Every structure is written in C-alpha cells, then in structure tokens.
C-alpha cells in the first residue's frame, strides 16, 4: 500500500528466515524502487494451506502452534545482521498516552515498573506470530508467513503476542493453554511472560477493530465486546501472576 514501508523489511527478513525449520515462503525477486507498479513489490513463493481461526480440535491446534513457535525459536543465529538485529522491543516500548481506566492504568504501571530489568536470552522471533499468519493443510501446519517484523528478541514476546491473539479469538483459558503447551516443550517459563502479555494487550486493544475485520475474512465471526472482555480478563490474570 502507499506509505507502507514494510517491503524492504519483508525482503531482508524473509531471506534470513530461510534457515527456519518451518515452511517459509522463498523470496524470489524484489522491486524496492517502485519501478514495476509504482510502489515497492516483493515476489515470494506460495505455500499451500490457509489460516484456521475456528479449530475443531482446540487441543491439537494449541499444541501445534506451541510446537511451531518453539521450533522457530531454535533457529541458528549465526551471521545475523541488518533488520533482524534491531533493538529488542522492550528498549523502544513507550506507554500509550491519554486517560486510562483503572485496569489499564494498573497494567501500565506494572509494565513500566518491571520492563527496564528485562534481560532475557535472544532468539529469532517472528514478531507477528498469530493464527492469521499460520497456514494449515490437511490438519497440519503448512507454513508461517508475514516476516516483516522478525528480529532477535525474547521468546516470551512472541508467545505473549500469540496469546493476545488467541485470547481475542477463543478466550483467556485457551491462551493459558497455549502458554502451558509452550512451556512444556521448552522446559520452563518466565515471569517476563506476564509483562509481555500486558504489553501485547495494549496493541491488541488499539488494533482490535482492524484485526477482527481481518479475522472475519478468514472465517471467524467477531464479537467486539466479547473480545474486549477476554482481553480485560487476560490483563487481570497477568497482573495476578506478577503479584504472586
């Protein structure tokens, strides 16, 4: 789109993502000077499958998402440079401006108080890992797309970002099952997850109408008020984890 600067980011990060064990589109050619169509263009290979936002077997769906995320985070990092080495998100995060309700204010206070001490290991993160960017074919994950936000960062951000999206779609209980499944695969969890959960909820709330419209196109029947209620409960649970 006009004004969208993600084409060069997609191109460079998609190239780095070729080392990921999961199926990833192959970058073929790019016109970053807008010669072909009057705007930047990236050509990549097509993967089979489509997103599944209404899983029939939720346990298998959650387990597959957790496994895919864990495999992504095991990607070798040798030779990483350019866009994937941008500063981790906690270094550039800023609290949303404006008036806030008591629950949001409590969440902002918790993030602000705890974020400066985040020093997690770095892994390759997708940066936009949610069910809409995961393709399925014949009951299995067939690919992960949209790599323009990938960078070296903490694994807990990627998990929190996906949890916020799952919470919007299916509620906080399913989001918690995703965290349990992922932690079981990698052998533990971190109190950082609750902090990043709160960070990602702010983004989810801000773009909720837009994301629900995209979900509708992919087969999900949105309910704006229910999704907001799910996110609020997600915030309450995250605050309780931090207080505990």
Secondary structure as GFF3:
##gff-version 3
##sequence-region A 1 244
A	DSSP	alpha_helix	7	16	.	.	.	ID=ss1
A	DSSP	three_ten_helix	17	19	.	.	.	ID=ss2
A	DSSP	beta_strand	27	31	.	.	.	ID=ss3
A	DSSP	beta_strand	41	44	.	.	.	ID=ss4
A	DSSP	alpha_helix	58	72	.	.	.	ID=ss5
A	DSSP	three_ten_helix	82	85	.	.	.	ID=ss6
A	DSSP	alpha_helix	89	92	.	.	.	ID=ss7
A	DSSP	alpha_helix	102	115	.	.	.	ID=ss8
A	DSSP	beta_strand	123	125	.	.	.	ID=ss9
A	DSSP	three_ten_helix	131	133	.	.	.	ID=ss10
A	DSSP	beta_strand	134	137	.	.	.	ID=ss11
A	DSSP	beta_strand	140	144	.	.	.	ID=ss12
A	DSSP	beta_strand	151	153	.	.	.	ID=ss13
A	DSSP	alpha_helix	155	170	.	.	.	ID=ss14
A	DSSP	alpha_helix	172	186	.	.	.	ID=ss15
A	DSSP	alpha_helix	192	206	.	.	.	ID=ss16
A	DSSP	alpha_helix	208	217	.	.	.	ID=ss17
A	DSSP	alpha_helix	224	243	.	.	.	ID=ss18
###
